[in-house]
Amino acid sequence: MADLLDYWNKPEATADMIDGKHWLHTGDKARIEDEHIFITGRLKEIIVLSTGEKIPPADMENAITLDPLIEQAMVIGEGKPYLSVLVVPNPDRFDELCRSSGLKAGDPQNYNNEVILAEVLVRVQKQLSAFPGYAKIHKVAILHEPMTPENGLLTPTLKLRRNRVLMYFTDEVTNLYSGH
């Protein structure tokens, strides 16, 4: 009978997750404080810029979404010269921002409007002002639709599926790094 810790018919996957001493390697980063374990991120969620700088994006993304305009954020830049961010706005607040900028609410062109993009970038940078210098976002793309488990961009536990997001929004990502 197979060990209860084994993946069904997948000995390689089992060996990747559970070492010879039966320690489970989840891929999570954690800290232990007062005998409690706090999960602080994922080991695989490290962005390495073309400059060699290594950036953990999770805390940045959490800070960015503290702005009421931004419901979801994914920091990107793997192999690129700078960081960018994909954001999903709160629809009501986004329409409000567009109206206050003299634009017609609900116009799909607003997602690419230079004034709106500049305002969202200012808001993102404000949320990251307490972060070290490496955490500077240079460009932003505003997404037309949220990342959800239904469209395959989030796991059932609402974690970003980073590679799928990058593939799904290929055009937006390409535009953020055109010329680099």
N, C-alpha and C positions, 0 to 999 in steps of 0.2 A: 504494500500500500504506500502510495506517495506521501511524503512528508506534508503536513498541513501548510507549511510555509512555501511549498513549491507552486509555481505557475503551472497550470494544466498543460501538459505536453510541450512545455517551453523551458528546457533546462538552461538555455543561454540567458533568458530573461531572469530566471531565478538566480543564476550566478551573478548577474549584474546588480541585483537588488540586495541579496543576502550573502554575506561573506562566510568564510569557513568557520567562524566563531558564532554564527547565527545573528550577527548584527544586521539590522535592516537599514539599508542606505536609501533614504527617500528622495534625496536631491534637495532637501530643504536646508536653508540656513537658519540657525537658531541661536538663542542665547539662554543661559540658565541664570535665573535671578531668584533668590529666596526659595530655592528648591522647586521653582516652577520653570517649565520650558516654554519659551516664546518663539514661535516661528516668525522669522523676520524677512524671509524671501526665499528664492530658489537659486541654487548654485548655477543652473544652466542659464539663468536670466542675467547674465553679465554681458554687456555690450563692449566690444573691443573696437575702438576707433582705428582708423588707418594710421594714426599717430602712435598707437600702442597703449593709449589711455584706456583703463578698464573702468566701466561705469555700471553699478547696479541700478537698474531703472525703477524698481518697485516703489521705493520711498519717494522718488521724484513724481511718479504717476499718482500716488496717493495725495501728495501735496497739491498737484495741479488740480485734481478733482475737488479740492476744498473750495475752489472758486465756484459760486452757484451757477455760472454760465456753463461749466464743463461737467458733463455727466461721466464721460469715460475718456481715458488718455492712455496712449501707448507711445513711450519714448523709443525712438529708433536711431540707428546710426552704425550698425555693425559693418566694419570695414570702410566706413565713410570718414570724411575729414571733420565732421561736426555732427552734433545731435539735432534731431528734429522731433516733432511730436505729431501724432495723429490724434485728433480730438473729436468727440461726439458731443455736440452742444445740447443743452436743455432746450427743447423746441420753443417753449414760451419765452424764455429769456433771450434766445437767439433772435426771435422775431422782434422783441423789444429793442435789442441792440441795433438791429437793422433799421427799425423805424426812427430811433434816436440819431442814426447816422444819415437820415434822409433817404433811406431806401424803402422800397415796397416790401413789406413782410410777405414771406412765402415764395419769393422769387428764387428759383434754383441758382441763379447767377450770384446770389449773395454768398454762397459757399466759397467762391473764388474771388470775391471783391477785395481789392487791395486794402481799402480802409478797414473792412471787417477783419481781414487776416492780420493786419497790423495791430488792431485793438486786442484780438485774441492773443497774439504773441506777447503784447505788453502784460496782459493778465497772467499768462503762463510764467513769464519771467518774474513777475511780482511774487507769485506763489513759491518760486524757487530762490528768492533773494537770500535766504538763510543757508543755502547749500553752498558747498565749495565751488571754486571757479570752474572745475571740470563739468559741472552740472548746468552749463549754459545751453539753452535751446536757441538755435539760430533760425529755424523755420517751422511753420505750422501748416498742417492740412486739416481742414474741417470736413468731416465725413458726413455723408447724406443719410446714413443709416447706422443704428447702434450695432455693437458687437453682442451677439446673443448665442446661447447654446443651439437655438433653432437654425441659425445660419452657419453653425459650425465654428464660430470665431471665439467662443468661450467654452470651457469644459462645463459639465453639469454642476461643478462646484464654483463656477463663475471665474475661473482663472483664464487669463488670456492664452490663446493658442497662437503664439507669436508668428510662427512660420505661416500658418494659414491666413492670419491677418495681412501679412506682407504680400502674400500671393493674391488675396481677394482685392486688395487696394493697390495693385501693382502700378496703375497709372498715377495715383496720388504720390506714391513713394518715388517713382521716377521723376516726377515734377519737382519734388523737394531737393533732388540731387542733380538736376540737369546741369551740365557743364562741369561736373566734378567726377 
